[in-house]
């Protein structure tokens, strides 16, 4: 599996934007970039995914570097409910559907 | 749809006993995953199935663990015999296919297993 690297922790203030980085320098052409988050005492929850172009949905935006070796998850206005562990995952959807989690980034949102 | 349903939500058992965890995936989803989560090791993929067939069980810790998917709507993860180090939260997830490509996975609420 191609590896991702994320900061262990980040802090933000409520109602401010948050940029969560992820490095994936060994990404292959068939790897999609997925982001999940896990709120306390819950199972992981899908946030967003993309291949090459930037993506937006109701939860977040995903900005993908032109060389695809890094990406950034953007929460436009952080709320206290966004405090969670955020996982950046590479998923090769052409060879099975293996979904492997790393250590993720613990996001703390201050009121 | 009620989402991925896991049972039981909590299980406390004595060392040496057999434990069976159950999962009902979302209807129509082609892939099913079993994970284990502990503070020390994080979220580990144990095994996953595509179309009811086990594809990769390299994450299963040892022969005491086994998983089955007899049909598209049910899967079990069995530990026999259980040991205290098996204490963890076990998650099941399922994922659909769109145009031949797998998309997001949906997770259940987990089963918290305590082996004493």
Interface residues (C-beta under 8 A of the other chain):
Chain A: X34 X36 X38 X42 X43 X44 X45 X46 X49 X87 X91 X93 X94 X96 X97 X98 X99 X100 X101 X102 X103 X104
Chain B: X30 X31 X33 X35 X42 X43 X44 X45 X48 X50 X55 X56 X91 X93 X95 X101 X102 X103 X104 X105 X106 X107 X108 X109 X110
